Amino acid sequence: MIVCTVCGHGNEAGAQFCGSCGAFLEWSGATVDRGPADESSEPTTGAGGAASGGDESGAPEGGAGRPDGVPVGPSGGPDTATPDSPAGRACPACGTVNEPERVYCRRCAAELAPTAAPIPPTPTPTPSPLPVAPLLAIGGVALAAVIGFVLLGGFLDGGSAKPSSAIPSSSAGPTTEPSPPPSVAVTDPPSTPSAPAGPAGQIAWASSVAGDSDMVAAAADGSGLARLIVVPGNQWQPGWSRDGQRLAYASENGIWVAGADGSNPVRLSDAGATYRKPDWSPDDSTIVFASREDGDYELWLVDVAGGALVRLTDNGVDDYDPSWSAVSDRIAFVSARDGTRDIWLMRSNGTGLVRLTGDEGQEDDPAWSPDGARIAFASDRDGTFLMYIMNADGSGVRRLTTGTEVEHDGVWSPDGRFLALASGGSIVVVDAEEGTEIARFGEPGGSASFPAWK
């Protein structure tokens, strides 16, 4: 047998290609001992390199074989019959009948398809004996072709090669992929930021026409003006309930509460005194107000449902203009108990007095912001009553407006972004951060004061 120099497989005499790996078999003299029965058929080499069993020239004797190990028939051509394997696998390429266990043809190295039944040998033309050198050259070309197919990613299937595009040819130069066109980012056009919403809600105020002061209301820009309460005498200083469903106001003869449209007014306090600035508790159950009965203003509480009165302050100076925080029991108010009118703070039971402003001037009209964090007030500390804002503990005082007209009665918008105040007989709406004027309005022919915002 001939040993494959590639994989070491022992191939039968006469095979030109390995039956295991398909490599071309170049006979090197190495054989595999097949036992005593085959000793007479295998060539051996002597000291001079000639095969024994022939003449001195090394020529085969009686057709026993060729120097390259390929058995020959009587005519000198390759033997296509296998004595010990009458049934075999016929090569689809050259017709050679191979042993059943072979994978590749022993003559042409083509891949063999299995056969289920014995196939009679097919006579093939007997070629003239070829010298070894041309065979080696042919085998080298075939091996190079196999290697080329492997590098190309092809494989053998029934003698047909199917090239694969997965592996590029070894002989081809580097392939450069065409660069994709540069991507263009598609962006939406910059959106124009929407302008902040302007003041909203409804503002009520006291409007004095021909000597009588009545309750009117309009939108925060002054449109849609309507008269709410028109009765003999003067009504002033309105205050909306927290839910916006009711309107409290002061009158020459008491503290009153009416519906949001001015209907069904009910008096909560006795007549015979002067009243100022009613304001609602956070839960709308109680109203705080100022009443002047014994020569000075004092603060009182009245139960909205039952009318019961509770006195909060009692001293010889004025305590007035209360403002109740919407988020706590703190009431801010004006008091002159230390010689000048300042902003003070106390609990709704009259305890916990704290002075928030000093002696810089006269202060009036405190108003809590909706979140309970700040208090707006009027002060003449710079010569003219203008609007100021401070933190709830009295720190961070800053002047909000810079006008030349007297400003009073500041009140916050429900969202805390604006203030409405009375100035020059009109209601003026300003930005709560910058103090810029947003709107100015009033009843035609009337003088406006004491705004309330819901």
KAJOJO-V617839 format. One record per backbone hydrogen bond with DSSP energy under -0.5 kcal/mol. CO is the residue of the C=O (numbers start at 1). NH is the residue of the N-H. Records with the same first field share a line. If there is no record, write none. Layout:
CO: NH + NH
//
This chain:
1: 32
2: 11
4: 8
9: 4 + 11
11: 2
12: 15
16: 25
18: 22
19: 103 + 104
23: 18
24: 26
25: 27
30: 3
35: 38
36: 39
38: 41 + 42
39: 42
44: 52
46: 49
50: 46
51: 54
55: 58
59: 55
60: 62
61: 64
63: 72
66: 69
69: 14 + 71
70: 66
71: 79
73: 76
77: 73
78: 80
80: 97
81: 83
82: 85
86: 88
88: 90
89: 98
91: 95
95: 122
96: 91 + 98
98: 89
99: 102
103: 112
105: 109
106: 16 + 17
110: 105
118: 120
121: 123
125: 127
131: 135
132: 136
133: 137
134: 138
135: 139
136: 140
137: 141
138: 142
139: 143
140: 144
141: 145
142: 146
143: 147
144: 148
145: 149
146: 150
147: 151
148: 152
149: 154
150: 153
152: 164
155: 162
157: 160
160: 157
161: 163
166: 168
169: 172
174: 176
175: 177
183: 185
185: 187
191: 193
201: 220
202: 454
203: 218
204: 452
205: 207 + 216
206: 208 + 449
207: 209 + 214
208: 447
209: 212
212: 209 + 214
213: 235
214: 207
215: 228 + 229
216: 205
217: 226
218: 203
219: 222
223: 219
226: 217 + 228
229: 215
234: 252
236: 250
237: 278
239: 248
241: 244
245: 260
246: 241
247: 258
248: 239
249: 256
250: 236
251: 254 + 275
254: 251
255: 268 + 269
256: 249
257: 266
258: 247
259: 262
263: 259
266: 257
274: 292
276: 290
279: 288
281: 284
285: 304 + 305
286: 281
287: 302
288: 279
289: 300
290: 276
291: 293 + 298
292: 274
296: 293 + 294
297: 319
298: 291
299: 312 + 313
300: 289
301: 310
302: 287
303: 307
308: 303
310: 301
318: 336
320: 334
323: 332
329: 348
330: 325
331: 346
332: 323
333: 344
334: 320
335: 342
336: 339
340: 338 + 342
341: 363
342: 335 + 344
343: 356 + 357
344: 333
345: 354
346: 331
347: 350
351: 347
354: 345 + 356
362: 380
364: 378
367: 376
369: 372
373: 392
374: 369
375: 390
376: 367
377: 388
378: 364
379: 386
380: 383
384: 386
385: 407
386: 379
387: 400 + 401
388: 377
389: 398
390: 375
391: 394
395: 391
398: 389
406: 424
408: 422
411: 420
413: 416
417: 432
418: 413
419: 430
420: 411
421: 423 + 428
422: 408
423: 426
425: 448
426: 423 + 428
427: 441
428: 421 + 430
429: 438 + 439
430: 419
431: 435
436: 431
439: 429
441: 427
443: 446
446: 448
447: 208
449: 206
450: 238
452: 204
//
